[in-house]
Amino acid sequence: MAYQIGDECIQCGACAAQCPAEAISEGEDKYVIDADACLGCGACADGCPAGAITEA
């Protein structure tokens, strides 16, 4: 997986809206990235207002 979502996630959904592969979904306490579907493009990290998404 190219990216991961940390505990800083505020569950706003901005990352999911930016993901062209639809690899991000709402988890129990934060959004999660499906490693098999992730393209590694970084669109999610660019769109995260909390800075919660980093390269794995």
HTML snippet that shows the backbone in 3Dmol.js (N, CA, C, O; Angstrom):
<script src="https://3Dmol.org/build/3Dmol-min.js"></script>
<div id="view" style="width:600px;height:400px;position:relative"></div>
<script>
const pdb = `
ATOM      1  N   MET A   1       0.849  -1.182   0.000  1.00  0.00           N
ATOM      2  CA  MET A   1       0.000   0.000   0.000  1.00  0.00           C
ATOM      3  C   MET A   1       0.887   1.236   0.000  1.00  0.00           C
ATOM      4  O   MET A   1       1.869   1.303   0.739  1.00  0.00           O
ATOM      5  N   ALA A   2       0.549   2.185  -0.807  1.00  0.00           N
ATOM      6  CA  ALA A   2       1.356   3.384  -0.908  1.00  0.00           C
ATOM      7  C   ALA A   2       1.027   4.407   0.162  1.00  0.00           C
ATOM      8  O   ALA A   2       1.893   5.192   0.549  1.00  0.00           O
ATOM      9  N   TYR A   3      -0.213   4.417   0.652  1.00  0.00           N
ATOM     10  CA  TYR A   3      -0.635   5.409   1.640  1.00  0.00           C
ATOM     11  C   TYR A   3      -1.390   4.762   2.779  1.00  0.00           C
ATOM     12  O   TYR A   3      -1.956   3.679   2.636  1.00  0.00           O
ATOM     13  N   GLN A   4      -1.391   5.451   3.928  1.00  0.00           N
ATOM     14  CA  GLN A   4      -2.145   4.977   5.083  1.00  0.00           C
ATOM     15  C   GLN A   4      -2.768   6.178   5.779  1.00  0.00           C
ATOM     16  O   GLN A   4      -2.248   7.291   5.692  1.00  0.00           O
ATOM     17  N   ILE A   5      -3.877   5.955   6.466  1.00  0.00           N
ATOM     18  CA  ILE A   5      -4.582   7.016   7.176  1.00  0.00           C
ATOM     19  C   ILE A   5      -4.318   6.864   8.664  1.00  0.00           C
ATOM     20  O   ILE A   5      -4.578   5.815   9.253  1.00  0.00           O
ATOM     21  N   GLY A   6      -3.799   7.927   9.258  1.00  0.00           N
ATOM     22  CA  GLY A   6      -3.447   7.892  10.677  1.00  0.00           C
ATOM     23  C   GLY A   6      -4.593   8.301  11.592  1.00  0.00           C
ATOM     24  O   GLY A   6      -5.699   8.604  11.142  1.00  0.00           O
ATOM     25  N   ASP A   7      -4.299   8.300  12.880  1.00  0.00           N
ATOM     26  CA  ASP A   7      -5.291   8.627  13.897  1.00  0.00           C
ATOM     27  C   ASP A   7      -5.733  10.088  13.857  1.00  0.00           C
ATOM     28  O   ASP A   7      -6.704  10.456  14.519  1.00  0.00           O
ATOM     29  N   GLU A   8      -5.045  10.913  13.102  1.00  0.00           N
ATOM     30  CA  GLU A   8      -5.434  12.320  12.967  1.00  0.00           C
ATOM     31  C   GLU A   8      -6.700  12.498  12.132  1.00  0.00           C
ATOM     32  O   GLU A   8      -7.250  13.597  12.061  1.00  0.00           O
ATOM     33  N   CYS A   9      -7.159  11.426  11.505  1.00  0.00           N
ATOM     34  CA  CYS A   9      -8.345  11.457  10.638  1.00  0.00           C
ATOM     35  C   CYS A   9      -9.543  12.041  11.386  1.00  0.00           C
ATOM     36  O   CYS A   9      -9.861  11.615  12.497  1.00  0.00           O
ATOM     37  N   ILE A  10     -10.204  13.021  10.763  1.00  0.00           N
ATOM     38  CA  ILE A  10     -11.378  13.653  11.364  1.00  0.00           C
ATOM     39  C   ILE A  10     -12.675  13.159  10.718  1.00  0.00           C
ATOM     40  O   ILE A  10     -13.740  13.728  10.960  1.00  0.00           O
ATOM     41  N   GLN A  11     -12.597  12.128   9.914  1.00  0.00           N
ATOM     42  CA  GLN A  11     -13.744  11.484   9.272  1.00  0.00           C
ATOM     43  C   GLN A  11     -14.580  12.453   8.441  1.00  0.00           C
ATOM     44  O   GLN A  11     -15.809  12.403   8.482  1.00  0.00           O
ATOM     45  N   CYS A  12     -13.931  13.323   7.699  1.00  0.00           N
ATOM     46  CA  CYS A  12     -14.649  14.298   6.886  1.00  0.00           C
ATOM     47  C   CYS A  12     -15.038  13.749   5.521  1.00  0.00           C
ATOM     48  O   CYS A  12     -15.971  14.251   4.893  1.00  0.00           O
ATOM     49  N   GLY A  13     -14.329  12.716   5.053  1.00  0.00           N
ATOM     50  CA  GLY A  13     -14.635  12.104   3.769  1.00  0.00           C
ATOM     51  C   GLY A  13     -13.966  12.747   2.567  1.00  0.00           C
ATOM     52  O   GLY A  13     -14.183  12.310   1.437  1.00  0.00           O
ATOM     53  N   ALA A  14     -13.168  13.764   2.782  1.00  0.00           N
ATOM     54  CA  ALA A  14     -12.496  14.441   1.670  1.00  0.00           C
ATOM     55  C   ALA A  14     -11.609  13.477   0.889  1.00  0.00           C
ATOM     56  O   ALA A  14     -11.551  13.543  -0.339  1.00  0.00           O
ATOM     57  N   CYS A  15     -10.928  12.592   1.585  1.00  0.00           N
ATOM     58  CA  CYS A  15     -10.028  11.639   0.923  1.00  0.00           C
ATOM     59  C   CYS A  15     -10.809  10.687   0.010  1.00  0.00           C
ATOM     60  O   CYS A  15     -10.390  10.414  -1.115  1.00  0.00           O
ATOM     61  N   ALA A  16     -11.922  10.195   0.495  1.00  0.00           N
ATOM     62  CA  ALA A  16     -12.730   9.264  -0.290  1.00  0.00           C
ATOM     63  C   ALA A  16     -13.259   9.935  -1.555  1.00  0.00           C
ATOM     64  O   ALA A  16     -13.332   9.309  -2.613  1.00  0.00           O
ATOM     65  N   ALA A  17     -13.622  11.197  -1.444  1.00  0.00           N
ATOM     66  CA  ALA A  17     -14.126  11.939  -2.594  1.00  0.00           C
ATOM     67  C   ALA A  17     -13.035  12.165  -3.636  1.00  0.00           C
ATOM     68  O   ALA A  17     -13.337  12.262  -4.825  1.00  0.00           O
ATOM     69  N   GLN A  18     -11.776  12.249  -3.217  1.00  0.00           N
ATOM     70  CA  GLN A  18     -10.658  12.497  -4.123  1.00  0.00           C
ATOM     71  C   GLN A  18     -10.098  11.238  -4.776  1.00  0.00           C
ATOM     72  O   GLN A  18      -9.409  11.327  -5.792  1.00  0.00           O
ATOM     73  N   CYS A  19     -10.383  10.075  -4.211  1.00  0.00           N
ATOM     74  CA  CYS A  19      -9.769   8.831  -4.682  1.00  0.00           C
ATOM     75  C   CYS A  19     -10.362   8.353  -6.004  1.00  0.00           C
ATOM     76  O   CYS A  19     -11.543   8.010  -6.057  1.00  0.00           O
ATOM     77  N   PRO A  20      -9.555   8.324  -7.086  1.00  0.00           N
ATOM     78  CA  PRO A  20     -10.060   7.886  -8.393  1.00  0.00           C
ATOM     79  C   PRO A  20     -10.333   6.380  -8.458  1.00  0.00           C
ATOM     80  O   PRO A  20     -11.070   5.922  -9.332  1.00  0.00           O
ATOM     81  N   ALA A  21      -9.748   5.618  -7.547  1.00  0.00           N
ATOM     82  CA  ALA A  21      -9.923   4.162  -7.547  1.00  0.00           C
ATOM     83  C   ALA A  21     -11.018   3.713  -6.582  1.00  0.00           C
ATOM     84  O   ALA A  21     -11.312   2.522  -6.480  1.00  0.00           O
ATOM     85  N   GLU A  22     -11.618   4.667  -5.878  1.00  0.00           N
ATOM     86  CA  GLU A  22     -12.642   4.355  -4.869  1.00  0.00           C
ATOM     87  C   GLU A  22     -12.115   3.328  -3.867  1.00  0.00           C
ATOM     88  O   GLU A  22     -12.825   2.398  -3.482  1.00  0.00           O
ATOM     89  N   ALA A  23     -10.868   3.510  -3.453  1.00  0.00           N
ATOM     90  CA  ALA A  23     -10.200   2.575  -2.544  1.00  0.00           C
ATOM     91  C   ALA A  23     -10.351   2.955  -1.077  1.00  0.00           C
ATOM     92  O   ALA A  23      -9.842   2.254  -0.202  1.00  0.00           O
ATOM     93  N   ILE A  24     -11.044   4.059  -0.795  1.00  0.00           N
ATOM     94  CA  ILE A  24     -11.166   4.542   0.575  1.00  0.00           C
ATOM     95  C   ILE A  24     -12.611   4.437   1.035  1.00  0.00           C
ATOM     96  O   ILE A  24     -13.537   4.843   0.333  1.00  0.00           O
ATOM     97  N   SER A  25     -12.782   3.884   2.227  1.00  0.00           N
ATOM     98  CA  SER A  25     -14.123   3.754   2.790  1.00  0.00           C
ATOM     99  C   SER A  25     -14.108   4.144   4.262  1.00  0.00           C
ATOM    100  O   SER A  25     -13.053   4.211   4.892  1.00  0.00           O
ATOM    101  N   GLU A  26     -15.300   4.402   4.796  1.00  0.00           N
ATOM    102  CA  GLU A  26     -15.414   4.800   6.188  1.00  0.00           C
ATOM    103  C   GLU A  26     -15.243   3.592   7.087  1.00  0.00           C
ATOM    104  O   GLU A  26     -15.944   2.589   6.952  1.00  0.00           O
ATOM    105  N   GLY A  27     -14.299   3.706   8.007  1.00  0.00           N
ATOM    106  CA  GLY A  27     -14.060   2.636   8.964  1.00  0.00           C
ATOM    107  C   GLY A  27     -14.764   2.920  10.276  1.00  0.00           C
ATOM    108  O   GLY A  27     -15.626   3.796  10.355  1.00  0.00           O
ATOM    109  N   GLU A  28     -14.395   2.182  11.294  1.00  0.00           N
ATOM    110  CA  GLU A  28     -15.042   2.323  12.596  1.00  0.00           C
ATOM    111  C   GLU A  28     -14.751   3.670  13.253  1.00  0.00           C
ATOM    112  O   GLU A  28     -15.666   4.329  13.747  1.00  0.00           O
ATOM    113  N   ASP A  29     -13.477   4.083  13.261  1.00  0.00           N
ATOM    114  CA  ASP A  29     -13.126   5.352  13.897  1.00  0.00           C
ATOM    115  C   ASP A  29     -12.339   6.286  12.989  1.00  0.00           C
ATOM    116  O   ASP A  29     -11.968   7.386  13.399  1.00  0.00           O
ATOM    117  N   LYS A  30     -12.085   5.857  11.762  1.00  0.00           N
ATOM    118  CA  LYS A  30     -11.411   6.675  10.759  1.00  0.00           C
ATOM    119  C   LYS A  30     -11.626   6.026   9.397  1.00  0.00           C
ATOM    120  O   LYS A  30     -12.071   4.881   9.312  1.00  0.00           O
ATOM    121  N   TYR A  31     -11.313   6.748   8.349  1.00  0.00           N
ATOM    122  CA  TYR A  31     -11.404   6.170   7.005  1.00  0.00           C
ATOM    123  C   TYR A  31     -10.243   5.199   6.805  1.00  0.00           C
ATOM    124  O   TYR A  31      -9.190   5.345   7.425  1.00  0.00           O
ATOM    125  N   VAL A  32     -10.441   4.216   5.944  1.00  0.00           N
ATOM    126  CA  VAL A  32      -9.414   3.209   5.688  1.00  0.00           C
ATOM    127  C   VAL A  32      -9.179   3.074   4.185  1.00  0.00           C
ATOM    128  O   VAL A  32     -10.076   3.319   3.378  1.00  0.00           O
ATOM    129  N   ILE A  33      -7.964   2.681   3.829  1.00  0.00           N
ATOM    130  CA  ILE A  33      -7.582   2.499   2.423  1.00  0.00           C
ATOM    131  C   ILE A  33      -7.460   1.013   2.127  1.00  0.00           C
ATOM    132  O   ILE A  33      -6.782   0.281   2.848  1.00  0.00           O
ATOM    133  N   ASP A  34      -8.118   0.574   1.065  1.00  0.00           N
ATOM    134  CA  ASP A  34      -8.007  -0.808   0.598  1.00  0.00           C
ATOM    135  C   ASP A  34      -6.684  -0.928  -0.159  1.00  0.00           C
ATOM    136  O   ASP A  34      -6.541  -0.394  -1.258  1.00  0.00           O
ATOM    137  N   ALA A  35      -5.743  -1.616   0.423  1.00  0.00           N
ATOM    138  CA  ALA A  35      -4.392  -1.723  -0.147  1.00  0.00           C
ATOM    139  C   ALA A  35      -4.395  -2.333  -1.544  1.00  0.00           C
ATOM    140  O   ALA A  35      -3.571  -1.959  -2.378  1.00  0.00           O
ATOM    141  N   ASP A  36      -5.292  -3.251  -1.810  1.00  0.00           N
ATOM    142  CA  ASP A  36      -5.332  -3.898  -3.119  1.00  0.00           C
ATOM    143  C   ASP A  36      -5.861  -2.976  -4.211  1.00  0.00           C
ATOM    144  O   ASP A  36      -5.517  -3.138  -5.382  1.00  0.00           O
ATOM    145  N   ALA A  37      -6.693  -2.012  -3.834  1.00  0.00           N
ATOM    146  CA  ALA A  37      -7.280  -1.104  -4.816  1.00  0.00           C
ATOM    147  C   ALA A  37      -6.511   0.207  -4.967  1.00  0.00           C
ATOM    148  O   ALA A  37      -6.668   0.906  -5.969  1.00  0.00           O
ATOM    149  N   CYS A  38      -5.688   0.542  -3.987  1.00  0.00           N
ATOM    150  CA  CYS A  38      -4.943   1.810  -4.000  1.00  0.00           C
ATOM    151  C   CYS A  38      -3.996   1.890  -5.195  1.00  0.00           C
ATOM    152  O   CYS A  38      -3.241   0.959  -5.475  1.00  0.00           O
ATOM    153  N   LEU A  39      -4.055   3.027  -5.893  1.00  0.00           N
ATOM    154  CA  LEU A  39      -3.179   3.254  -7.048  1.00  0.00           C
ATOM    155  C   LEU A  39      -1.865   3.920  -6.654  1.00  0.00           C
ATOM    156  O   LEU A  39      -0.920   3.951  -7.443  1.00  0.00           O
ATOM    157  N   GLY A  40      -1.804   4.451  -5.436  1.00  0.00           N
ATOM    158  CA  GLY A  40      -0.597   5.157  -4.995  1.00  0.00           C
ATOM    159  C   GLY A  40      -0.446   6.520  -5.623  1.00  0.00           C
ATOM    160  O   GLY A  40       0.670   7.031  -5.721  1.00  0.00           O
ATOM    161  N   CYS A  41      -1.544   7.128  -6.055  1.00  0.00           N
ATOM    162  CA  CYS A  41      -1.474   8.400  -6.772  1.00  0.00           C
ATOM    163  C   CYS A  41      -1.290   9.612  -5.857  1.00  0.00           C
ATOM    164  O   CYS A  41      -0.783  10.643  -6.299  1.00  0.00           O
ATOM    165  N   GLY A  42      -1.694   9.502  -4.593  1.00  0.00           N
ATOM    166  CA  GLY A  42      -1.528  10.594  -3.650  1.00  0.00           C
ATOM    167  C   GLY A  42      -2.649  11.615  -3.621  1.00  0.00           C
ATOM    168  O   GLY A  42      -2.570  12.590  -2.874  1.00  0.00           O
ATOM    169  N   ALA A  43      -3.689  11.415  -4.414  1.00  0.00           N
ATOM    170  CA  ALA A  43      -4.805  12.362  -4.435  1.00  0.00           C
ATOM    171  C   ALA A  43      -5.455  12.481  -3.063  1.00  0.00           C
ATOM    172  O   ALA A  43      -5.888  13.566  -2.673  1.00  0.00           O
ATOM    173  N   CYS A  44      -5.525  11.395  -2.344  1.00  0.00           N
ATOM    174  CA  CYS A  44      -6.133  11.405  -1.014  1.00  0.00           C
ATOM    175  C   CYS A  44      -5.330  12.272  -0.052  1.00  0.00           C
ATOM    176  O   CYS A  44      -5.902  13.063   0.697  1.00  0.00           O
ATOM    177  N   ALA A  45      -4.021  12.127  -0.070  1.00  0.00           N
ATOM    178  CA  ALA A  45      -3.159  12.906   0.816  1.00  0.00           C
ATOM    179  C   ALA A  45      -3.245  14.392   0.491  1.00  0.00           C
ATOM    180  O   ALA A  45      -3.255  15.230   1.394  1.00  0.00           O
ATOM    181  N   ASP A  46      -3.306  14.716  -0.786  1.00  0.00           N
ATOM    182  CA  ASP A  46      -3.411  16.113  -1.201  1.00  0.00           C
ATOM    183  C   ASP A  46      -4.729  16.732  -0.748  1.00  0.00           C
ATOM    184  O   ASP A  46      -4.780  17.929  -0.468  1.00  0.00           O
ATOM    185  N   GLY A  47      -5.791  15.939  -0.673  1.00  0.00           N
ATOM    186  CA  GLY A  47      -7.100  16.459  -0.324  1.00  0.00           C
ATOM    187  C   GLY A  47      -7.455  16.387   1.145  1.00  0.00           C
ATOM    188  O   GLY A  47      -8.544  16.813   1.530  1.00  0.00           O
ATOM    189  N   CYS A  48      -6.571  15.861   1.979  1.00  0.00           N
ATOM    190  CA  CYS A  48      -6.869  15.692   3.406  1.00  0.00           C
ATOM    191  C   CYS A  48      -6.599  16.976   4.191  1.00  0.00           C
ATOM    192  O   CYS A  48      -5.447  17.398   4.289  1.00  0.00           O
ATOM    193  N   PRO A  49      -7.637  17.609   4.753  1.00  0.00           N
ATOM    194  CA  PRO A  49      -7.421  18.843   5.494  1.00  0.00           C
ATOM    195  C   PRO A  49      -6.725  18.654   6.839  1.00  0.00           C
ATOM    196  O   PRO A  49      -6.194  19.610   7.403  1.00  0.00           O
ATOM    197  N   ALA A  50      -6.727  17.418   7.356  1.00  0.00           N
ATOM    198  CA  ALA A  50      -6.111  17.145   8.651  1.00  0.00           C
ATOM    199  C   ALA A  50      -4.671  16.657   8.527  1.00  0.00           C
ATOM    200  O   ALA A  50      -3.981  16.520   9.537  1.00  0.00           O
ATOM    201  N   GLY A  51      -4.213  16.397   7.325  1.00  0.00           N
ATOM    202  CA  GLY A  51      -2.863  15.882   7.139  1.00  0.00           C
ATOM    203  C   GLY A  51      -2.691  14.493   7.705  1.00  0.00           C
ATOM    204  O   GLY A  51      -1.606  14.129   8.160  1.00  0.00           O
ATOM    205  N   ALA A  52      -3.775  13.705   7.678  1.00  0.00           N
ATOM    206  CA  ALA A  52      -3.770  12.380   8.303  1.00  0.00           C
ATOM    207  C   ALA A  52      -3.257  11.268   7.407  1.00  0.00           C
ATOM    208  O   ALA A  52      -3.077  10.140   7.864  1.00  0.00           O
ATOM    209  N   ILE A  53      -3.018  11.570   6.134  1.00  0.00           N
ATOM    210  CA  ILE A  53      -2.625  10.529   5.189  1.00  0.00           C
ATOM    211  C   ILE A  53      -1.152  10.676   4.826  1.00  0.00           C
ATOM    212  O   ILE A  53      -0.703  11.731   4.376  1.00  0.00           O
ATOM    213  N   THR A  54      -0.417   9.591   5.034  1.00  0.00           N
ATOM    214  CA  THR A  54       1.017   9.594   4.760  1.00  0.00           C
ATOM    215  C   THR A  54       1.389   8.371   3.934  1.00  0.00           C
ATOM    216  O   THR A  54       0.627   7.407   3.850  1.00  0.00           O
ATOM    217  N   GLU A  55       2.549   8.421   3.336  1.00  0.00           N
ATOM    218  CA  GLU A  55       3.051   7.261   2.602  1.00  0.00           C
ATOM    219  C   GLU A  55       3.407   6.173   3.603  1.00  0.00           C
ATOM    220  O   GLU A  55       3.975   6.437   4.663  1.00  0.00           O
ATOM    221  N   ALA A  56       3.062   4.955   3.242  1.00  0.00           N
ATOM    222  CA  ALA A  56       3.323   3.817   4.140  1.00  0.00           C
ATOM    223  C   ALA A  56       4.772   3.390   4.055  1.00  0.00           C
ATOM    224  O   ALA A  56       5.179   2.449   4.738  1.00  0.00           O
TER     225      ALA A  56
END
`;
const viewer = $3Dmol.createViewer("view");
viewer.addModel(pdb, "pdb");
viewer.setStyle({}, {cartoon: {color: "spectrum"}});
viewer.zoomTo();
viewer.render();
</script>
